[in-house]
Amino acid sequence: MENKLGDLISHRIQQQGWAAFSCYDFTDLASYKAVSKCLERMEDSHLLQRILPGIYARVEGKETFGLSMLPPIETIAEAVARKHKWSICPSGNTALNMLGLSEQVPSVYVFQSNGPYRTYRIGEIEIRFKHTMNRELQDCSPKTLLLIQGIKALGQQRIDDQVIATLASRLNEREKKDAIAETDFIPTWIRQTLLKTCKE
C-alpha cells in the first residue's frame, strides 16, 4: 500500500509540475496520516527534502544551505498558500524580479495574501506574507496579479517602451486576454499600461 501511495504521489507531483508541495496536496489519495508517513519515508530515501515544516521539494542539484538546490522561491510560497488555502501574489521587488524588470536577487521575498501575516526562513532567505484585503486577489488570475504588482512597484514615471516590451514577452495570448478582461477596477494608469502591453 505504501509503495502504491508513493507512486500516486510521485505521479501527482509530475503531472502538476509541482516543485514544492505539502501533505494537503495529496489528502484526496489517502488520509493525512498516511500521506505524511509516505512523504517522510520518501525523505528518508532521499527522494524528497523538507524545506519548511510540512513543505517538501524534490531533491535536485547540489546542496545549498545544507539542502539540495532549492526550487524557485515562488513555488515554495505557492505550496505554503495551498496548504493554508490562501490566495497570494508577489509584491514589490519580488514581482519585479519575477517579471524580469529587476536583476537584483532579493533576500526577502514578499507576497500579498488574504491570510495572516507570516514569515518563513530558509537559510538566509526570508519569505514574508503580508495580509491584504485587496480584491485583486479574488478577481484576477495569477499572471494578471503579477503584472499589476510589478507595474505598481515600478511606478508610473518609470514605464517606457522597454518595460512594455519586457512585460509583453512574459505573456501568451490567453494571458493577454485575461489581463484585458480582469482589470476594469484598477487605477487608470495601470490599466492603460496593461492594455498597451497586451497590444504588443
N, C-alpha and C positions, 0 to 999 in steps of 0.2 A: 504493500500500500504506500509506504514511504517513497519507494522508487518511482511509483506511478505519479504521486503528487509532485515529486521533484521534476519529473518530465513535463507535467502540465504547467508548472510554474515557469520552467525554462522556456516552454513554447509560448506562454503568455508574454514573457519578457521580450522574446524575439519578435513576436507578432506586433506588439505595441511599440517596439523600438525604444523601450524604457532604458535609460542609463542608470536611473536611481528609482527605488521603489520601497514600499513598506508592506507589512503583513496585510494591511487593509486593501491592497490591490488584488488580493487572491482569496479573500474570505468567501467568495461565491464558489470556490473549488473545494473547500473543506473548512472546518472550524478554525477559529483564530488560533487556538492552542496547537492544532495540528500544523497549520501553516508556519507559526512561529518556530516550532520544533524543527520543521523541514528546512527553513531558512538558516537556522543555527547549524544544522548538520552540513548544509551546503557551504557555510562559512568555515566550519572545521575542515572541510575538504578543499579549502582554498579556491572554491568556485565563486564565492561572493566575499565582499568585505563590508563590515559595519562601519559606516562613516559618521553617523549620528545615532543617538538612541532610537531604535526602531526603524532606521533608514539604512538600506543596503545598496550596494552597487556591484556590478560585475567587476571581477579582477582583471585589470588590463594594464599593460605597460610597467615601467619601472616605478620604484617607490618614491613617494613624496610625503613628507611629514610622517613617515612610518607606515604609510598606506601605499597601495599601488596607485597608479596615476588616477587622479580624481576625474569624474565626469564633469561636463560643464556645470558651473555653479547654478545656472538657471534650472537645470534638470533636477538638481537636488532640492531647490526651492519648490519646484512643481510637485515633487514627491511628498514633501512636508505638507504642502497645501492639500493634496489629495487625501493624505492621512487624516487631516483635521477638517476636510470639507470646506476649505477656504477658497475664495476667489482671489487671485493675486495678479499683479502686473509689475514689471520692472519700473524703477523710478530714477530720476536724476541721471547721474553719471553711469549707473548700471544700464539704463536704457540706451544712452549714447554709445556705450561700448558695444552693446549687442547689435546696434544698427550700423556699426562701422563709422560712426561720427566722432569717435574718440579712440586713440590708440593707447591711452593710459589704462593699464590693467588695475582695477580697484582692489583694495584690500578689504573694503566694506561694500557688500552688495545689498542694495536697498530695494525692497518690494513693498508696494502698497497692498493692503489686504483688508478684507472685511472681517477678519478675525482679530484677536487681541494683539497687543504689542509683544513681540517675541524676538529674542536674539539667540543665534546658534553660532558656535565657533568650531572651525575645523583647522587645527594648526594655527597659522597666522591669519586665516581668512575668517571674516565675520559675515554672517547672513542675517540681515535685520528686516523684520516685518513690521510695518507701520500701519496702524489702523486708520482706515478712512471710510467715510460714508459716501464716497464718490459714486454716482450712479453709473459711471462708465464701466465699472467692474461687472455690473449685471447686464448692461446693454450692448457691449462691444465684444467682438471676437479678440482672441489673444494678440494677433498681429496688429489690429487696429489700435488696441490699447498701447502696445509697444510704440507705435508711430506717434500717438498723441503725447505720450510721456516724453519721448525723445524730442519732439518739437517744442514742448513746454520747457524742457531742460535747456535747450539751445537758446531759446528766446527769439522774438520776432526780428530783432536787429541783425541777427547772425544768419538768417535764412537767405541763401543765394542759390544761383543755378547749380553749383557744385553739390550743395546739400540736397537739392531736389533730385538731382541725378543719382546720388548715393541712396536716397530713400527709395526711389523708383526701382533701383536694381535689386532691392530686397523683397519686391512684391511680384507675385504672379497675377494673372488676370482675375482669378477668383478673389484673391485678397484685395485687389483694387476695387472690384465691385462691392465687396463687403464694406470697405472703408467709406465709399461714397454713400452707401445706404445707412450706415450706423452713426453718422456724425452730425446729424441735424442740430443737436442740442449743444455742441461745443462752441467755444469762442470763435468769432468770425475769422480772425486772422489764422487760427489753427486750421479751420475748415478750408479756407482758401489755399493754404499750403498743401493740405491733403489732396484737394481737387487738382491742383497743379501737378502734384506728384503722380496722381493716378492717370493723368493725360500723357505722361512721358512714355 
